[in-house]
Amino acid sequence: MEETKTLQETTCFHCGELCPDKPLTLEDKKFCCEGCRTVYDILNKSGMCDYYDLNERPGQTQKKSNTVRYEFLDDEETSKKFITFRDADQIHVTFYIPAMHCSSCIWLLENLNRLHPKVFRSRVNFIKKELSIVFSSEIALSDIAKLLDRVGYPPHLSLNSLEEKTDERQYFNKSYFYKLGIAFFSFGNIMLLSFPDYFGIDSLTESPYRNLFGYLNFLLAIPVMFYSASEFFVSAWKGVIHKTLNMDFPIALGILIMFVRSSYDIFSGTGSGYMDTLASLVFLMLVGRALQNMTYGRLSFDRDYKSYFPVSVTLLEQGQEKNIPATQVKVGSRLLIRNNELIPGDAILFKGDAHIDYSFVTGESTPVDKTLGEIIFAGGKQIGNAIEVEVIKEVSQSYLTRLWNEDTFEKDKTEKDKLTSLSNRVSRWFTLIILIIASGAALYWLRTDSARALHAFTSVLIITCPCALALSTPFTLGNAMRILGKMKFYLKNTIVIEKLAQTDVVLFDKTGTITRSGAARLKFEGEELSDYDLQLIRSASGNSAHPLSRIIHDNIPSSISKIEWDTYEEISGKGIIAKKLTDEIKLGSEEWICGKKRNHDGLRTMEVHYAINGQYKGYFRIRSEYRDDLKHVIQDLQLKHQVKLVSGDNDGEKQQLLPLFGKEENMLFHQSPFEKLELVKQLQDEHKTVLMIGDGLNDAGALAKSNVGISVSENINNFSPACDAILDSESFSELPRFIRFSKAAVNVILMSFGLSFIYNLVGLWFAVQGNLSPLVAAILMPISSISVIIFTTIGVGIASRKIFKPNYKTSS
Amino acid sequence: MSALFIMIGASLIIAIGFLAAFLWAVRKGQYEDDYSPAVRILFDSELTSSKESKKESTNTTDDK
């Protein structure tokens, strides 16, 4: 009891977060922030404290609360996006409210009329997190939005939120339920009418019942064939147009043959047909697709709204720089965008020369110049001097995700990957082999029994309809992607898993990838630096997002003010050159600044050299800390892969890294971004699958070119839409296990393919003889589909438990 | 045996009835939100109960 009491004393009555030492109070309740207290106050005054009875501490913290201006909602055009109905008396509006999470939320939101007399009714759709409000047209839409904001449920007001919803929530599509319902209805009834056939009840299978059952089956199968199964035909046809045989092609072929053959059997009176199999297959495949869509829907929801990306931005607050998660950026925040960093949300240029590269958005990489006061759109990348911007539209996580999913310049790569994906490769061979077997069987019977030849040909195509094949890949990979996401390894799509499993060569970038950017020791060797020098160095390094620049910048006390550069240029792989009035400084590699390299003796470290007006002053010696478990990670990877280091820095740390990477030829230093890309290309020409792990900024080209590009993310805005996966630096040590898990997932798929081939062989044995009975088909096909789904689900579960259970720390 | 014709017809009609009911339910949006109705039904009774006594009971629980 004691314990709970202290807990109650320190947590906020509204949201349950820990209160500061001196909590704000109202009556006898304690609150963590002013926002939470205000919400309580409002509710208390309206006698709505039921809110707090339904759940303990149901609120959302109001600490991050901001003053969004909702006035723009009253604009005629804008309001149309949200208003679903309006007349002289009332307005109906639907808002998307991500903060909704429990029954208290529902209660409060459905009792809005008690907070505001002009609200008539409000209704929650919890699954969609939508709130429909009917209110008097005497008040403005923005008043409603403000009211929601005041009680802690700000509506999500991205202008395209309505369009977004339709594709994101595909799995709630009503037509899917219609298709499923109809398929199930037909499946059940056809099965029932086929019972006499299954049991060979002659008195029933003789005419006229036989004909009646047959005709009824035919009637029942028509909606399944032409409505429920329509998407398989559409998809197969699309594949044919693009001259590829996708997985839906053999499925569509199988269904079509099944339907034609059964209709023929029924109307010619030669048999009872396979309508039962047809209906059950279509039903099961629809269930499979629905589940798959649901999984993907949930995944994309997690990605968009649960701060999926560990991306952070630099916030400027009273001249201080602060790293905050990109999602916490508010309208009006001032952000610092360094060279090569991404603009997270639409913003106005406030300070500096902006050259914005919109290649991630438009594919056009020529930078666009922007002048002060102009709007820069989200997704652009700053090239050159650091700029300051003021955010005018909140950062939308979903926009960044979308950018990542559908970046224009990478399209070729994913398209090509899709064609080479496991299931499509298998299905191409599969279709070919099946057609050969079918024709073979037909030719064999043609000599003796021409009726049987047709029978055999169609039977083969029916029995081999690869529904089990089609289900296994999405189920396995979708599941695997979800598990990896939980472990902070975020994949762009499921194809990445297949590629990851094939990895031959692992390339590591050095700085920022295998070193921790936060922890480094810095020392200056050379002439003593004046405060003016330090000022110049801090200003120059502060403009750059390069990990070494960040280290130098962070190590110079912030009391030293920064200056504005007249010109600033960062040459990747070399350094920074910046000019102020008559002074020009250079900060970068030794070769670039001194023109040659000193003779080094023994111990060498990473160095950043400094020269002012052509006069060499000395260098910073940086000893970086490697990530924990780096040794384990590399040793582990070396067991099965070739591991190489490609670094843009000098070879100062060669000696320390040598024991890790083994041979000297595995370590390449002084690599420009272009050389990195060339190396990836060269390895790929040797038919190797390359996994590139970089920090996402200086090696974007290589990340894009490699088969799998992983960007390791720490506390800096270095998310590059060019990568295939984002690895939170916390999970860096798990990398080898992620690769192993991908392999296991692919093995599960292969095994399930094997399993379904066995079923197919059994079926084929009946089919080629030309005596596939409807009963065999009706039993074999659904069993194969269901058992494959069960197999993949259990298989992935076992693999994840086996691979992720033991920890490195305990095992080593 | 001709009764079977009628029986089958009847069974199909019943089945179609259920299918129609299902399609109607989907169309009316009954499958869109399967969470809030379950919660909502509990609210109504709370709301009609007197606010005052409710409030007092909150205070007493919080005081201890």
Interface residues (C-beta under 8 A of the other chain):
Chain A: Q8 D28 K29 G47 C49 D50 Y52 D53 L54 S103 I106 W107 E110 N111 V124 N125 F126 I127 K128 F172 K174 F177 Y178 G181 I182 F185 G188 N189 L192 L193 S203 Y209 L212 L216
Chain B: M1 L4 F5 I8 S11 L12 A15 I16 F18 L19 F22 L23 V26 R27 Y31 E32 D33 D34 Y35 S36 V39 R40 L42 F43 E46 L47 K51 K54 K55 T58 D62 D63
